[in-house]
Amino acid sequence: MALVIGKQGYEITPDRAHIFANQDPVRNRANNSYAVPQTVMLDLPDDELDTQELTTTLGKGFFLFIVRYSNGKNRVFGLVNGMTLDTEANTSGQEYEDKNGSVLNFTGKELLKAPLVSNLIADALLEPAS
């Protein structure tokens, strides 16, 4: 999964069991409207200082996510209106093997489904600015 933050991009590649990106279009028949609520959940299984700084940054803005699917396709979530952090849970386990980390839940709403973008575009967004 690639996460683009403002003019700066970060690529986060969590285990497949630690992420999801959903879109669930809804239509309101009464006023003939259509919208696409989008959700992204990101489970970061560590509590290192740089991860905690990243979660603080993610709590303060509007973001777009480029989600790289296992089939090689990329979809852009939050393209027009952005996505915001709704909840963050910081966990610490009781046992040595328990997870210490953060679970971040983002939501957004668009008028269209998350569009597909090429690998070339996704990679270009993650290139550092010169």
C-alpha atoms as a printed R data frame, in Angstrom:
    type eleno elety resid chain resno       x       y       z
1   ATOM     1    CA   MET     A     1   0.000   0.000   0.000
2   ATOM     2    CA   ALA     A     2   1.302   3.426  -0.789
3   ATOM     3    CA   LEU     A     3   0.275   6.387   1.279
4   ATOM     4    CA   VAL     A     4   0.687   9.874  -0.124
5   ATOM     5    CA   ILE     A     5   0.833  12.702   2.400
6   ATOM     6    CA   GLY     A     6   0.664  16.220   0.947
7   ATOM     7    CA   LYS     A     7   3.780  16.817  -1.154
8   ATOM     8    CA   GLN     A     8   5.557  13.985   0.582
9   ATOM     9    CA   GLY     A     9   4.870  10.328  -0.094
10  ATOM    10    CA   TYR     A    10   5.427   7.327   2.126
11  ATOM    11    CA   GLU     A    11   5.176   3.711   1.126
12  ATOM    12    CA   ILE     A    12   3.916   1.381   3.808
13  ATOM    13    CA   THR     A    13   3.851  -2.332   3.059
14  ATOM    14    CA   PRO     A    14   2.071  -4.081   5.912
15  ATOM    15    CA   ASP     A    15   1.261  -7.755   6.064
16  ATOM    16    CA   ARG     A    16  -1.938  -8.460   4.091
17  ATOM    17    CA   ALA     A    17  -3.733  -9.333   7.312
18  ATOM    18    CA   HIS     A    18  -3.021  -5.830   8.638
19  ATOM    19    CA   ILE     A    19  -4.769  -3.687   6.052
20  ATOM    20    CA   PHE     A    20  -7.983  -3.214   4.144
21  ATOM    21    CA   ALA     A    21  -9.404  -0.627   1.768
22  ATOM    22    CA   ASN     A    22 -13.125  -0.699   1.043
23  ATOM    23    CA   GLN     A    23 -15.611   1.379  -0.891
24  ATOM    24    CA   ASP     A    24 -19.324   0.896  -0.506
25  ATOM    25    CA   PRO     A    25 -21.369   3.025  -2.935
26  ATOM    26    CA   VAL     A    26 -24.750   4.182  -1.666
27  ATOM    27    CA   ARG     A    27 -27.716   5.720  -3.426
28  ATOM    28    CA   ASN     A    28 -30.442   7.788  -1.868
29  ATOM    29    CA   ARG     A    29 -33.604   7.288  -3.886
30  ATOM    30    CA   ALA     A    30 -35.436  10.139  -2.145
31  ATOM    31    CA   ASN     A    31 -33.080  12.804  -3.487
32  ATOM    32    CA   ASN     A    32 -31.543  10.820  -6.364
33  ATOM    33    CA   SER     A    33 -27.986  11.095  -5.008
34  ATOM    34    CA   TYR     A    34 -25.043   8.722  -5.223
35  ATOM    35    CA   ALA     A    35 -21.929   8.713  -3.050
36  ATOM    36    CA   VAL     A    36 -19.032   6.392  -2.357
37  ATOM    37    CA   PRO     A    37 -17.997   6.157   1.302
38  ATOM    38    CA   GLN     A    38 -14.441   4.820   1.521
39  ATOM    39    CA   THR     A    39 -12.580   3.264   4.450
40  ATOM    40    CA   VAL     A    40  -8.956   2.300   4.950
41  ATOM    41    CA   MET     A    41  -7.697   0.411   8.000
42  ATOM    42    CA   LEU     A    42  -3.987   0.229   8.650
43  ATOM    43    CA   ASP     A    43  -2.509  -1.901  11.440
44  ATOM    44    CA   LEU     A    44   1.076  -0.907  12.240
45  ATOM    45    CA   PRO     A    45   2.505  -3.690  14.420
46  ATOM    46    CA   ASP     A    46   5.268  -1.765  16.185
47  ATOM    47    CA   ASP     A    47   5.592   1.131  18.587
48  ATOM    48    CA   GLU     A    48   8.882   2.610  17.377
49  ATOM    49    CA   LEU     A    49   9.404   6.376  17.595
50  ATOM    50    CA   ASP     A    50   9.207   6.952  13.818
51  ATOM    51    CA   THR     A    51   5.930   4.985  13.641
52  ATOM    52    CA   GLN     A    52   4.440   7.046  16.479
53  ATOM    53    CA   GLU     A    53   5.525  10.269  14.745
54  ATOM    54    CA   LEU     A    54   3.881   9.052  11.518
55  ATOM    55    CA   THR     A    55   0.608   8.246  13.315
56  ATOM    56    CA   THR     A    56   0.628  11.739  14.841
57  ATOM    57    CA   THR     A    57   1.075  13.267  11.372
58  ATOM    58    CA   LEU     A    58  -1.736  11.099  10.001
59  ATOM    59    CA   GLY     A    59  -4.093  12.403  12.655
60  ATOM    60    CA   LYS     A    60  -3.772  15.998  11.464
61  ATOM    61    CA   GLY     A    61  -4.703  16.196   7.802
62  ATOM    62    CA   PHE     A    62  -6.471  15.043   4.675
63  ATOM    63    CA   PHE     A    63  -4.757  12.266   2.736
64  ATOM    64    CA   LEU     A    64  -5.050  10.119  -0.320
65  ATOM    65    CA   PHE     A    65  -4.092   6.473  -0.408
66  ATOM    66    CA   ILE     A    66  -2.822   4.551  -3.390
67  ATOM    67    CA   VAL     A    67  -3.729   0.978  -2.629
68  ATOM    68    CA   ARG     A    68  -1.696  -1.629  -4.508
69  ATOM    69    CA   TYR     A    69  -3.735  -4.796  -4.855
70  ATOM    70    CA   SER     A    70  -2.188  -8.261  -5.089
71  ATOM    71    CA   ASN     A    71  -3.387  -8.465  -8.728
72  ATOM    72    CA   GLY     A    72  -1.061  -5.560  -9.639
73  ATOM    73    CA   LYS     A    73  -3.748  -2.890  -9.922
74  ATOM    74    CA   ASN     A    74  -3.672   0.410  -8.006
75  ATOM    75    CA   ARG     A    75  -6.706   2.353  -6.790
76  ATOM    76    CA   VAL     A    76  -6.697   5.891  -5.398
77  ATOM    77    CA   PHE     A    77  -8.818   6.384  -2.276
78  ATOM    78    CA   GLY     A    78  -9.655   9.946  -1.200
79  ATOM    79    CA   LEU     A    79  -8.706  11.428  -4.564
80  ATOM    80    CA   VAL     A    80 -10.891  14.566  -4.460
81  ATOM    81    CA   ASN     A    81 -12.019  15.049  -0.864
82  ATOM    82    CA   GLY     A    82  -9.223  13.257   0.951
83  ATOM    83    CA   MET     A    83  -9.480  10.845   3.834
84  ATOM    84    CA   THR     A    84  -9.166  11.655   7.512
85  ATOM    85    CA   LEU     A    85  -8.243   9.647  10.556
86  ATOM    86    CA   ASP     A    86 -11.345   8.713  12.541
87  ATOM    87    CA   THR     A    87  -9.820   6.526  15.227
88  ATOM    88    CA   GLU     A    88  -6.398   5.441  16.404
89  ATOM    89    CA   ALA     A    89  -5.921   2.641  18.922
90  ATOM    90    CA   ASN     A    90  -2.488   2.183  20.484
91  ATOM    91    CA   THR     A    91  -2.138  -1.287  21.927
92  ATOM    92    CA   SER     A    92   0.317  -3.022  24.175
93  ATOM    93    CA   GLY     A    93   0.094  -6.712  24.839
94  ATOM    94    CA   GLN     A    94   0.307  -8.550  28.123
95  ATOM    95    CA   GLU     A    95   2.495 -11.393  26.851
96  ATOM    96    CA   TYR     A    96   5.912 -11.177  25.177
97  ATOM    97    CA   GLU     A    97   4.524 -12.308  21.833
98  ATOM    98    CA   ASP     A    98   1.579  -9.864  21.870
99  ATOM    99    CA   LYS     A    99   1.507  -6.959  19.449
100 ATOM   100    CA   ASN     A   100   2.520  -3.455  20.405
101 ATOM   101    CA   GLY     A   101   1.370  -0.964  17.812
102 ATOM   102    CA   SER     A   102  -1.369   1.173  16.336
103 ATOM   103    CA   VAL     A   103  -4.573   0.533  14.420
104 ATOM   104    CA   LEU     A   104  -5.624   3.509  12.274
105 ATOM   105    CA   ASN     A   105  -9.085   3.861  10.711
106 ATOM   106    CA   PHE     A   106  -9.571   6.426   7.934
107 ATOM   107    CA   THR     A   107 -12.799   7.458   6.210
108 ATOM   108    CA   GLY     A   108 -13.729   9.608   3.269
109 ATOM   109    CA   LYS     A   109 -16.557  10.148   0.814
110 ATOM   110    CA   GLU     A   110 -16.283  10.656  -2.928
111 ATOM   111    CA   LEU     A   111 -18.760  11.046  -5.782
112 ATOM   112    CA   LEU     A   112 -17.029   8.346  -7.842
113 ATOM   113    CA   LYS     A   113 -15.437   4.989  -7.061
114 ATOM   114    CA   ALA     A   114 -11.681   4.921  -6.431
115 ATOM   115    CA   PRO     A   115 -10.081   5.192  -9.878
116 ATOM   116    CA   LEU     A   116  -7.399   2.886 -11.207
117 ATOM   117    CA   VAL     A   117  -3.934   4.363 -11.825
118 ATOM   118    CA   SER     A   118  -0.907   2.830 -13.510
119 ATOM   119    CA   ASN     A   119   2.200   1.684 -11.676
120 ATOM   120    CA   LEU     A   120   4.051   4.496 -13.443
121 ATOM   121    CA   ILE     A   121   1.809   7.146 -11.859
122 ATOM   122    CA   ALA     A   122   1.849   5.463  -8.445
123 ATOM   123    CA   ASP     A   123   5.647   5.222  -8.486
124 ATOM   124    CA   ALA     A   124   6.017   8.844  -9.643
125 ATOM   125    CA   LEU     A   125   3.958  10.063  -6.680
126 ATOM   126    CA   LEU     A   126   6.371   8.324  -4.318
127 ATOM   127    CA   GLU     A   127   9.526   9.783  -5.908
128 ATOM   128    CA   PRO     A   128  11.205  12.349  -3.673
129 ATOM   129    CA   ALA     A   129  10.925  15.934  -4.885
130 ATOM   130    CA   SER     A   130  14.163  17.369  -6.248
